[in-house]
């Protein structure tokens, strides 16, 4: 079972590397890693389990965050606020297209690999289309908007060596971009 001690922290070189493509079909080891990442997210959102093991709540996790430099992400969002749920384990995810319109979370973003609160708005695309392979080796194409799109972009950034705070405007950290949607 993954715990917070398995999650590497800001400053670790793996977080700034561009992760490697995952060879398909998935190896048993890669499949096991993805299952562990998904399980961590589920456990982190369960109050009793999270308290027992000292887990910080998370909705997304990328393999580089557990010091595995491979393009694999997990997203577990039981309710996006619009009655939709997302339980995703994606291999080699790639954003194929996106909206011009931007979106941001009014409270900024957090990250399991970043212990301190970093104030500032993170502008991302409001809508994205992502192509990836699922755990069963099937190609999937997802159209996401709003919060799920923000979460998936945050995780895809991790496999590209990008941290959320890289997107914060240092001169006007709390200034929303014109026409950006608050999510």
N, CA and C of each residue as an Amber inpcrd file, in Angstrom:
protein
   549
   0.8410000  -1.1980000   0.0000000   0.0000000   0.0000000   0.0000000
   0.8820000   1.2570000   0.0000000   0.5710000   2.1680000  -0.8980000
   1.3110000   3.4370000  -0.9350000   0.8710000   4.3340000   0.2150000
   1.8420000   5.0280000   0.8180000   1.5280000   6.0250000   1.8480000
   2.2760000   7.3100000   1.4820000   2.1590000   8.3240000   2.3090000
   2.8120000   9.6050000   2.0210000   4.3310000   9.4680000   1.9240000
   4.8980000   8.4760000   2.6180000   6.3600000   8.3010000   2.5480000
   6.8170000   7.8540000   1.1590000   5.8910000   7.3110000   0.3560000
   6.2230000   6.8770000  -1.0090000   6.1820000   8.0260000  -2.0140000
   5.5920000   9.1410000  -1.6060000   5.4500000  10.2840000  -2.5150000
   6.6450000  11.2160000  -2.3510000   7.3680000  11.4030000  -3.4690000
   8.5490000  12.2680000  -3.4070000   8.0980000  13.7280000  -3.3680000
   8.9460000  14.5670000  -2.7660000   8.5720000  15.9570000  -2.5530000
   9.2820000  16.9000000  -3.5020000   8.7040000  18.0840000  -3.5980000
   9.2260000  19.1690000  -4.4120000  10.7400000  19.2870000  -4.2140000
  11.4740000  19.4160000  -5.2930000  12.9290000  19.4920000  -5.2060000
  13.5920000  18.1910000  -5.6500000  12.8490000  17.0830000  -5.6080000
  13.3920000  15.7940000  -6.0590000  13.5400000  15.8510000  -7.5860000
  14.7020000  15.4450000  -8.1260000  14.9480000  15.5830000  -9.5660000
  13.9450000  14.8550000 -10.4720000  13.3810000  13.7400000 -10.0230000
  12.4270000  12.9890000 -10.8590000  11.2130000  13.8430000 -11.2250000
  10.8270000  14.7550000 -10.3320000   9.6460000  15.5950000 -10.5980000
   9.8750000  16.5700000 -11.7550000  11.1210000  16.7920000 -12.1240000
  11.4210000  17.7310000 -13.2160000  11.8530000  17.0260000 -14.5070000
  11.8470000  15.6810000 -14.4780000  12.2020000  14.9230000 -15.6750000
  10.9810000  14.7330000 -16.5690000  11.2350000  14.6160000 -17.8580000
  10.1800000  14.2050000 -18.7740000  10.1420000  12.6850000 -18.6690000
   9.0030000  12.1470000 -18.2460000   8.8730000  10.7050000 -18.0320000
   8.9370000   9.9470000 -19.3620000   9.2940000   8.6870000 -19.2630000
   9.4040000   7.8350000 -20.4510000   8.0370000   7.2870000 -20.8500000
   7.8710000   7.0550000 -22.1670000   6.6710000   6.3760000 -22.6470000
   6.6530000   4.9720000 -22.0530000   5.4530000   4.4660000 -21.8100000
   5.2960000   3.1270000 -21.2670000   5.1320000   2.1490000 -22.4320000
   5.8920000   1.0670000 -22.3860000   5.7770000   0.0440000 -23.4280000
   4.4770000  -0.7240000 -23.2580000   3.8340000  -0.9870000 -24.3990000
   2.5890000  -1.7430000 -24.3880000   2.8270000  -3.0780000 -25.0700000
   2.1370000  -4.1510000 -24.6760000   1.1720000  -4.1730000 -23.5760000
   1.8470000  -3.9250000 -22.2230000   1.0450000  -3.4980000 -21.2640000
   1.5550000  -3.1740000 -19.9370000   2.2100000  -4.3910000 -19.2900000
   3.3270000  -4.1620000 -18.6570000   3.9570000  -5.2240000 -17.8650000
   3.1550000  -5.3910000 -16.5770000   3.3300000  -6.5230000 -15.9210000
   2.6540000  -6.7430000 -14.6370000   3.0860000  -5.6840000 -13.6310000
   4.3590000  -5.2970000 -13.6900000   4.8740000  -4.2860000 -12.7620000
   4.1810000  -2.9390000 -12.9810000   4.0260000  -2.5180000 -14.2480000
   3.3540000  -1.2430000 -14.5360000   1.8810000  -1.2950000 -14.1320000
   1.2470000  -2.4240000 -14.3920000  -0.1670000  -2.5760000 -14.0130000
  -0.3020000  -2.4870000 -12.4890000   0.6180000  -3.1250000 -11.7760000
   0.6030000  -3.1010000 -10.3130000   0.8240000  -1.6690000  -9.7920000
   1.7420000  -0.9360000 -10.4340000   2.0010000   0.4570000 -10.0440000
   0.7320000   1.2970000 -10.2030000   0.0670000   1.1490000 -11.3390000
  -1.1770000   1.9050000 -11.5840000  -2.2510000   1.5620000 -10.5600000
  -2.3970000   0.2790000 -10.2530000  -3.3980000  -0.1440000  -9.2580000
  -3.0830000   0.4630000  -7.8910000  -1.7970000   0.4890000  -7.5260000
  -1.3810000   1.0750000  -6.2370000  -1.6660000   2.5730000  -6.1920000
  -1.4280000   3.2560000  -7.3260000  -1.6990000   4.6970000  -7.3930000
  -3.1960000   4.9690000  -7.2090000  -4.0200000   4.1890000  -7.8970000
  -5.4780000   4.3410000  -7.7940000  -5.9220000   4.0540000  -6.3530000
  -5.3940000   2.9870000  -5.7700000  -5.7400000   2.6090000  -4.4000000
  -5.3620000   3.7230000  -3.4160000  -4.1950000   4.3590000  -3.6320000
  -3.7910000   5.4700000  -2.7600000  -4.8550000   6.5730000  -2.7850000
  -5.3240000   6.9390000  -3.9950000  -6.3080000   8.0160000  -4.1180000
  -7.6110000   7.6590000  -3.4030000  -8.0610000   6.4290000  -3.5810000
  -9.2930000   5.9840000  -2.9120000  -9.1000000   6.0320000  -1.3990000
  -7.9790000   5.4890000  -0.9030000  -7.6970000   5.5040000   0.5400000
  -7.5790000   6.9200000   1.0800000  -6.9630000   7.8130000   0.2880000
  -6.7400000   9.1870000   0.7570000  -8.0450000   9.9610000   0.9140000
  -9.0850000   9.5180000   0.1930000 -10.3800000  10.1950000   0.2670000
 -11.3170000   9.5600000   1.2950000 -10.8860000   8.4350000   1.8690000
 -11.6590000   7.7720000   2.9110000 -11.1340000   8.2760000   4.2600000
 -11.9790000   9.0140000   4.9710000 -11.5350000   9.7000000   6.1930000
 -10.8520000   8.7620000   7.1930000 -11.4720000   7.6120000   7.4370000
 -10.9290000   6.6710000   8.4250000  -9.5560000   6.1410000   7.9940000
  -9.4440000   5.6940000   6.7430000  -8.1770000   5.1590000   6.2310000
  -7.1100000   6.2510000   6.1810000  -7.5150000   7.4410000   5.7170000
  -6.5680000   8.5660000   5.6110000  -6.0050000   8.9220000   6.9820000
  -6.8590000   8.9660000   7.9930000  -6.4030000   9.2780000   9.3550000
  -5.4860000   8.1850000   9.8960000  -5.8680000   6.9370000   9.6650000
  -5.0910000   5.8000000  10.1720000  -3.6650000   5.8040000   9.6230000
  -3.5080000   6.1230000   8.3210000  -2.1960000   6.0510000   7.6800000
  -1.5590000   7.4200000   7.4120000  -2.2140000   8.4930000   7.8850000
  -1.6610000   9.8390000   7.7070000  -1.5870000  10.2680000   6.2490000
  -2.6300000   9.9680000   5.4830000  -2.6440000  10.3030000   4.0580000
  -3.2610000  11.6750000   3.8180000  -2.6440000  12.4500000   2.9560000
  -3.2600000  13.6950000   2.4980000  -4.2070000  13.3490000   1.3670000
  -5.3640000  13.9710000   1.3670000  -6.3730000  13.6800000   0.3540000
  -5.9090000  14.1510000  -1.0240000  -6.1110000  13.2940000  -2.0200000
  -5.7430000  13.6380000  -3.3860000  -6.7610000  13.1250000  -4.3790000
  -6.8550000  13.7860000  -5.5250000  -7.7580000  13.3460000  -6.5950000
  -6.9730000  12.8360000  -7.8060000  -5.6670000  13.0980000  -7.8140000
  -4.8420000  12.6440000  -8.9310000  -3.4330000  12.3290000  -8.4640000
  -2.7890000  11.4010000  -9.1720000  -1.4170000  11.0190000  -8.8480000
  -0.7380000  10.5760000 -10.1420000   0.4770000  11.0430000 -10.3410000
   1.2620000  10.6540000 -11.5190000   2.4260000   9.7920000 -11.0540000
   2.8110000   8.8290000 -11.8900000   3.8920000   7.9080000 -11.5260000
   5.1890000   8.6240000 -11.0910000   5.5790000   9.7440000 -11.7410000
   6.7950000  10.4190000 -11.2630000   6.7250000  10.8340000  -9.7890000
   5.5180000  11.0430000  -9.2610000   5.3780000  11.4400000  -7.8610000
   5.7440000  10.3120000  -6.8960000   5.7670000   9.0810000  -7.4020000
   6.2190000   7.9640000  -6.5680000   7.5740000   7.4720000  -7.0860000
   8.2890000   8.3960000  -7.7380000   9.6490000   8.1680000  -8.2330000
   9.7200000   7.0740000  -9.3130000   8.6650000   6.9830000 -10.1200000
   8.6350000   6.0910000 -11.2800000   8.4960000   6.9990000 -12.4960000
   9.5790000   7.1690000 -13.2300000   9.5810000   8.1300000 -14.3410000
   8.9730000   7.5250000 -15.6090000   7.6710000   7.2630000 -15.5200000
   6.9090000   6.7020000 -16.6490000   5.6140000   7.4810000 -16.7930000
   5.1070000   7.5330000 -18.0320000   3.8890000   8.2910000 -18.3200000
   2.6430000   7.4960000 -17.9200000   2.3530000   7.5390000 -16.6270000
   1.1610000   6.8770000 -16.0830000   0.5330000   7.8160000 -15.0560000
  -0.7980000   7.9480000 -15.1430000  -1.5090000   8.7770000 -14.1620000
  -2.7670000   8.0540000 -13.6830000  -3.1750000   8.4130000 -12.4810000
  -4.4410000   7.9280000 -11.9250000  -5.2390000   9.1350000 -11.4670000
  -6.5420000   9.1060000 -11.7240000  -7.4460000  10.1570000 -11.2730000
  -8.6510000   9.4630000 -10.6460000  -8.9810000   9.8770000  -9.4280000
 -10.1630000   9.3220000  -8.7600000 -10.9740000  10.4890000  -8.2230000
 -12.0920000  10.7120000  -8.8800000 -12.9640000  11.8390000  -8.5760000
 -14.3820000  11.2920000  -8.4700000 -14.8110000  10.8720000  -7.2550000
 -16.1200000  10.2410000  -7.1310000 -17.2740000  11.1960000  -7.4530000
 -17.0450000  12.5030000  -7.3330000 -18.0860000  13.4750000  -7.6670000
 -17.4220000  14.7850000  -8.0730000 -17.6340000  15.1820000  -9.3190000
 -16.9960000  16.4110000  -9.8190000 -17.8270000  17.6550000  -9.5210000
 -18.9140000  17.4710000  -8.7400000 -19.7850000  18.5990000  -8.4310000
 -20.9440000  18.7030000  -9.4130000 -20.8690000  17.9550000 -10.5160000
 -21.9370000  17.9580000 -11.5240000 -22.5730000  16.5800000 -11.6670000
 -22.3660000  15.7230000 -10.6560000 -22.9590000  14.3920000 -10.6830000
 -22.1970000  13.3830000 -11.5240000 -21.0110000  13.7430000 -11.9930000
 -20.1920000  12.8100000 -12.7640000 -19.0690000  12.2880000 -11.8870000
 -18.6610000  11.0350000 -12.1450000 -17.5260000  10.4890000 -11.4180000
 -16.4720000  10.0320000 -12.4260000 -15.2220000  10.0650000 -11.9820000
 -14.1010000   9.6920000 -12.8320000 -13.1840000   8.7600000 -12.0490000
 -12.9110000   7.6110000 -12.6460000 -12.0140000   6.6250000 -12.0590000
 -11.1030000   6.2070000 -13.2090000  -9.9900000   6.9310000 -13.3590000
  -9.1440000   6.7810000 -14.5350000  -7.7460000   6.2990000 -14.1820000
  -7.2570000   5.3320000 -14.9310000  -5.8440000   4.9600000 -14.8970000
  -5.4040000   5.0410000 -16.3510000  -4.5550000   6.0260000 -16.6380000
  -4.1850000   6.3200000 -18.0220000  -2.6860000   6.1400000 -18.2470000
  -2.3670000   5.5080000 -19.3690000  -0.9890000   5.2520000 -19.7600000
  -0.6930000   6.0740000 -21.0140000   0.4600000   6.7310000 -21.0180000
   0.8820000   7.5850000 -22.1340000  -0.1970000   8.6040000 -22.5280000
  -0.7630000   9.3260000 -21.5390000  -1.8230000  10.2910000 -21.8590000
  -1.2690000  11.4700000 -22.6520000  -2.0630000  11.9260000 -23.5920000
  -1.6330000  13.0460000 -24.4290000  -2.8540000  13.9190000 -24.7320000
  -2.6900000  15.2260000 -24.5540000  -3.7760000  16.1510000 -24.8910000
  -3.7560000  16.3470000 -26.4020000  -4.8460000  15.9650000 -27.0460000
  -4.9400000  16.0350000 -28.5060000  -5.4810000  17.3800000 -28.9800000
  -6.4090000  17.9350000 -28.1940000  -6.9570000  19.2490000 -28.5310000
  -7.4700000  19.8980000 -27.2520000  -7.6580000  21.2110000 -27.3150000
  -8.1490000  21.9320000 -26.1420000  -8.8630000  23.2010000 -26.5790000
  -9.6600000  23.7180000 -25.6650000 -10.3780000  24.9650000 -25.9330000
  -9.4200000  26.1450000 -25.8300000  -9.8140000  27.2550000 -26.4030000
  -9.0790000  28.5070000 -26.2270000  -9.3810000  29.0220000 -24.8150000
 -10.6250000  28.8250000 -24.4010000 -11.0670000  29.3100000 -23.0870000
 -10.2970000  28.6340000 -21.9610000  -9.9300000  29.4450000 -20.9800000
  -9.1880000  28.9540000 -19.8260000 -10.1060000  28.7950000 -18.6220000
  -9.6250000  28.0380000 -17.6430000 -10.3420000  27.8410000 -16.3850000
  -9.3200000  27.8390000 -15.2530000  -9.8100000  28.0970000 -14.0570000
  -8.9290000  28.0700000 -12.8810000  -9.7550000  27.7680000 -11.6450000
  -9.0810000  27.2800000 -10.6220000  -9.7140000  27.0590000  -9.3230000
  -9.4720000  28.3180000  -8.4930000 -10.5250000  28.9080000  -7.9110000
 -10.3650000  30.1690000  -7.1760000  -9.4300000  30.0590000  -5.9740000
  -9.2720000  28.8500000  -5.4340000  -8.3910000  28.6450000  -4.2780000
  -6.9840000  28.2370000  -4.7070000  -6.7370000  28.1820000  -6.0220000
  -5.4450000  27.7160000  -6.5130000  -5.4070000  26.1980000  -6.5040000
  -4.2480000  25.6330000  -6.7860000  -4.0940000  24.1760000  -6.8160000
  -3.1460000  23.7270000  -5.7220000  -3.3200000  22.4780000  -5.3290000
  -2.4090000  21.8430000  -4.3910000  -1.8080000  20.6270000  -5.0590000
  -0.8700000  20.0060000  -4.3700000  -0.1850000  18.8540000  -4.9510000
   0.3460000  17.9880000  -3.8160000   0.2050000  16.6790000  -3.9590000
   0.7100000  15.7670000  -2.9360000   2.2240000  15.8500000  -2.7810000
   2.9140000  16.3250000  -3.8150000   4.3820000  16.4500000  -3.7510000
   4.8400000  17.8110000  -3.2380000   3.9000000  18.7210000  -2.9990000
   4.2450000  20.0670000  -2.5190000   3.6030000  20.2520000  -1.1450000
   4.4420000  20.3430000  -0.1190000   3.9160000  20.4110000   1.2420000
   3.3650000  21.7810000   1.6210000   3.9560000  22.8420000   1.0650000
   3.4760000  24.1710000   1.4590000   2.3600000  24.6520000   0.5190000
   1.5720000  25.5790000   1.0220000   0.5120000  26.1900000   0.2270000
   1.1500000  27.2860000  -0.6330000   0.9760000  27.2040000  -1.9490000
   1.5350000  28.2160000  -2.8410000   0.3730000  28.9950000  -3.4420000
   0.1700000  30.2430000  -2.9670000  -0.9680000  31.0100000  -3.4620000
  -0.7870000  31.4530000  -4.9120000  -1.8800000  31.4600000  -5.6370000
  -1.8380000  31.9080000  -7.0270000  -2.7880000  31.0930000  -7.8750000
  -3.3060000  31.7340000  -8.9200000  -4.2150000  31.0630000  -9.8320000
  -3.4190000  30.3070000 -10.8980000  -3.8610000  29.0940000 -11.1670000
  -3.2410000  28.2540000 -12.1910000  -4.2270000  28.1920000 -13.3540000
  -3.9090000  28.8880000 -14.4280000  -4.7990000  28.8990000 -15.5910000
  -4.5210000  27.6780000 -16.4650000  -5.5840000  26.9520000 -16.7510000
  -5.5050000  25.7610000 -17.6000000  -6.6100000  25.8570000 -18.6390000
  -6.6390000  24.8980000 -19.5670000  -7.6820000  24.8960000 -20.5920000
  -8.9880000  24.4120000 -19.9800000 -10.1080000  25.0450000 -20.3470000
 -11.4160000  24.6760000 -19.8020000 -11.8680000  23.3100000 -20.3370000
 -11.5900000  23.0520000 -21.6100000 -11.9580000  21.7680000 -22.2300000
 -10.7240000  21.1380000 -22.8660000 -10.6210000  19.8180000 -22.7110000
  -9.5210000  19.0950000 -23.3590000 -10.0340000  17.7660000 -23.9240000
  -9.3440000  17.2840000 -24.9270000  -9.5560000  15.9250000 -25.4270000
  -8.2360000  15.1970000 -25.2220000  -8.3130000  14.0800000 -24.5180000
  -7.1200000  13.3110000 -24.1620000  -7.2000000  11.9310000 -24.7960000
  -6.0710000  11.4980000 -25.3370000  -5.9510000  10.1390000 -25.8450000
  -4.9480000   9.4190000 -24.9510000  -5.2740000   8.1820000 -24.6010000
  -4.3980000   7.3940000 -23.7290000  -4.7270000   5.9150000 -23.9260000
  -4.0250000   5.0880000 -23.1840000  -4.3230000   3.6610000 -23.1470000
  -4.7430000   3.3470000 -21.7190000  -5.7880000   2.5280000 -21.5690000
  -6.2100000   2.1680000 -20.2090000  -5.4340000   0.9420000 -19.7300000
  -5.7490000   0.5000000 -18.5290000  -5.0070000  -0.6110000 -17.9230000
  -5.1790000  -1.9190000 -18.6900000  -6.2660000  -2.0360000 -19.4270000
  -6.5300000  -3.2550000 -20.1980000  -5.9170000  -3.1950000 -21.5980000
  -5.1790000  -2.1140000 -21.8770000  -4.5340000  -1.9960000 -23.1780000
  -5.4230000  -1.4160000 -24.2710000  -6.6100000  -0.9420000 -23.8790000
  -7.5160000  -0.3430000 -24.8620000  -7.2070000   1.1400000 -25.0120000
  -7.2710000   1.6240000 -26.2570000  -7.0850000   3.0600000 -26.4740000
  -8.3730000   3.7760000 -26.0590000  -8.2090000   4.8520000 -25.2900000
  -9.3760000   5.6310000 -24.8550000  -9.2070000   7.0770000 -25.3020000
 -10.3310000   7.6970000 -25.5790000 -10.3510000   9.1110000 -25.9320000
 -11.3730000   9.7590000 -25.0030000 -10.9260000  10.7310000 -24.2420000
 -11.7900000  11.3730000 -23.2530000 -11.9690000  12.8410000 -23.5800000
 -13.2040000  13.2970000 -23.4850000 -13.4800000  14.7290000 -23.5960000
 -13.8480000  15.1970000 -22.1930000 -13.0520000  16.1200000 -21.6630000
 -13.2500000  16.5790000 -20.2940000 -13.3930000  18.0900000 -20.2650000
 -14.1680000  18.5720000 -19.2890000 -14.2560000  20.0210000 -19.1080000
 -14.3450000  20.3460000 -17.6290000 -13.9780000  21.5700000 -17.2960000
 -14.0630000  22.0190000 -15.9120000 -13.0730000  21.3130000 -15.0020000
 -13.5580000  20.9260000 -13.8140000 -12.6710000  20.3600000 -12.7940000
 -11.9360000  19.0930000 -13.2510000 -12.6210000  18.0960000 -13.8450000
 -11.8870000  16.9080000 -14.3040000 -10.7880000  17.2660000 -15.3200000
 -11.0440000  18.2300000 -16.1920000 -10.0330000  18.6650000 -17.1730000
  -8.8300000  19.2750000 -16.4620000  -9.0790000  20.0650000 -15.4190000
  -8.0000000  20.6830000 -14.6470000  -7.1480000  19.5940000 -13.9680000
  -7.8120000  18.6120000 -13.3490000  -7.1000000  17.5420000 -12.6440000
  -6.2160000  16.7580000 -13.6190000  -6.7650000  16.3840000 -14.7780000
  -6.0060000  15.5990000 -15.7480000  -4.8310000  16.4150000 -16.3000000
  -5.0360000  17.7170000 -16.5510000  -3.9180000  18.5540000 -17.0240000
  -2.8170000  18.6450000 -15.9730000  -3.1920000  18.7480000 -14.6920000
  -2.2140000  18.8010000 -13.5960000  -1.3540000  17.5280000 -13.6140000
  -2.0090000  16.3610000 -13.7730000  -1.2760000  15.0900000 -13.7670000
  -0.4230000  14.9090000 -15.0220000  -0.9450000  15.3100000 -16.1820000
  -0.1540000  15.2230000 -17.4150000   1.0760000  16.1300000 -17.3060000
   0.9100000  17.2940000 -16.6570000   2.0730000  18.1570000 -16.4090000
   3.1680000  17.3860000 -15.6750000   2.7780000  16.5850000 -14.6640000
   3.7700000  15.8200000 -13.8920000   4.6040000  14.9030000 -14.7720000
   3.9830000  14.2380000 -15.7570000   4.7670000  13.3270000 -16.5960000
   5.6500000  14.0960000 -17.5730000   5.4250000  15.4120000 -17.6580000
   6.2590000  16.2640000 -18.5090000   7.2370000  17.1190000 -17.7030000
   7.3450000  16.8400000 -16.3940000   8.2980000  17.5530000 -15.5500000
   7.8840000  18.9660000 -15.1820000   6.5770000  19.2490000 -15.2650000
   6.0560000  20.5920000 -14.9760000   5.2810000  20.5680000 -13.6610000
   5.5270000  21.5560000 -12.8170000   4.8050000  21.6810000 -11.5490000
   3.7090000  22.7360000 -11.6920000   2.6360000  22.6090000 -10.9070000
   1.4990000  23.5280000 -11.0440000   1.9010000  24.9830000 -10.8720000
   2.8420000  25.2580000  -9.9600000   3.2040000  26.6520000  -9.6880000
   3.9850000  27.2890000 -10.8300000   4.4440000  26.4740000 -11.7880000
   5.1050000  27.0320000 -12.9790000   4.1160000  27.8750000 -13.8040000
   2.8260000  27.6170000 -13.6190000   1.7850000  28.3290000 -14.3770000
   1.3170000  29.6230000 -13.6920000   1.7650000  29.8700000 -12.4780000
   1.3020000  31.0630000 -11.7410000   2.0570000  32.2990000 -12.2330000
   1.3020000  33.3280000 -12.5430000   1.8850000  34.6060000 -12.9810000
   2.5440000  35.2570000 -11.7630000   3.8610000  35.3710000 -11.7930000
   4.6010000  35.8920000 -10.6390000   4.2900000  37.3640000 -10.3540000
   3.9140000  38.1210000 -11.3870000   3.6080000  39.5470000 -11.1990000
   2.1970000  39.7830000 -10.6740000   1.2400000  38.9580000 -11.1180000
  -0.1530000  39.0680000 -10.6760000  -0.7080000  37.6890000 -10.3440000
  -0.2350000  37.0820000  -9.2520000  -0.5980000  35.6920000  -8.9770000
  -2.0970000  35.4410000  -8.7700000  -2.8260000  36.4520000  -8.3110000
  -4.2420000  36.2410000  -8.0010000  -5.1800000  36.8880000  -9.0250000
  -4.6290000  37.3410000 -10.1550000  -5.4210000  38.0150000 -11.1900000
  -5.9020000  37.0060000 -12.2370000  -7.2440000  36.8030000 -12.3190000
  -7.7390000  35.8930000 -13.3570000  -7.4890000  36.4740000 -14.7470000
  -7.1880000  35.5970000 -15.6960000  -7.0420000  36.0320000 -17.0810000
  -8.4230000  36.4410000 -17.6110000  -8.4340000  37.3390000 -18.5700000
  -9.6880000  37.7860000 -19.1660000 -10.4080000  36.5970000 -19.7860000
 -11.7030000  36.5220000 -19.5590000 -12.5930000  35.4440000 -20.0810000
 -12.3270000  34.0710000 -19.4830000 -11.4620000  33.9510000 -18.4830000
 -11.2360000  32.6460000 -17.8390000 -12.4310000  32.3040000 -16.9420000
 -12.7680000  31.0310000 -16.8850000 -13.9040000  30.5520000 -16.0870000
 -13.4220000  30.0850000 -14.7250000 -14.1060000  30.5530000 -13.6760000
 -13.8190000  30.0660000 -12.3270000 -14.5540000  28.7250000 -12.1700000
 -13.8140000  27.6880000 -11.7600000 -14.4200000  26.3580000 -11.6410000
 -14.6180000  26.0140000 -10.1560000
